[in-house]
Amino acid sequence: MKRIFYKRRAIFIPIGIAAFLALISYVVMLLWNNLLPGILHVGVITFWQAMGIFILSKILFGFGKGKGFGSHRGRGNPWMRGRMEEHFKNMTPEQKAKFKEKMGERMCGYKVQFGRHGFESEWTDFTEPENAPKPTE
């Protein structure tokens, strides 16, 4: 019985995708026809033209949560940066050197720029200050 249920459910996936695409296309058509002719003095569009505009915009600008054009590629989440900063403050110099070596291996020779906009953040400097207390075990 479960196999029949899963086979029947697979039929509804393309129907659901088509219904979602039709709904989005209808919304694009309504927004275009109600806003743009008055603002930009362009002509009204049909449902199929709205679907084409929607698909073209998805192709050009991406399909969602991916790391495409304009995303914060390689910058990481702010909460994660804070956790990593805290983690590095508690590391011994040996652990920092080992981490730096492993990251160099992972990046395949690429220069890693930590921090926002390529600027080095304070926790990427793996040297200890001269007057820093030694960690105890």
Protein Blocks (a to p, Z undefined) as FASTA:
>chain_A
ZZmmmmmmmmmmmmmmmmmmmmmmmmmmmmmmmmmmmmnopacddfklmmmmmmmmmmmn
ogbjaccehiaehkapfklmmmmmmmmmmpcfklmmmmmmmmmmmnnopacdedeehiac
fklpmcdcfklccddZZ
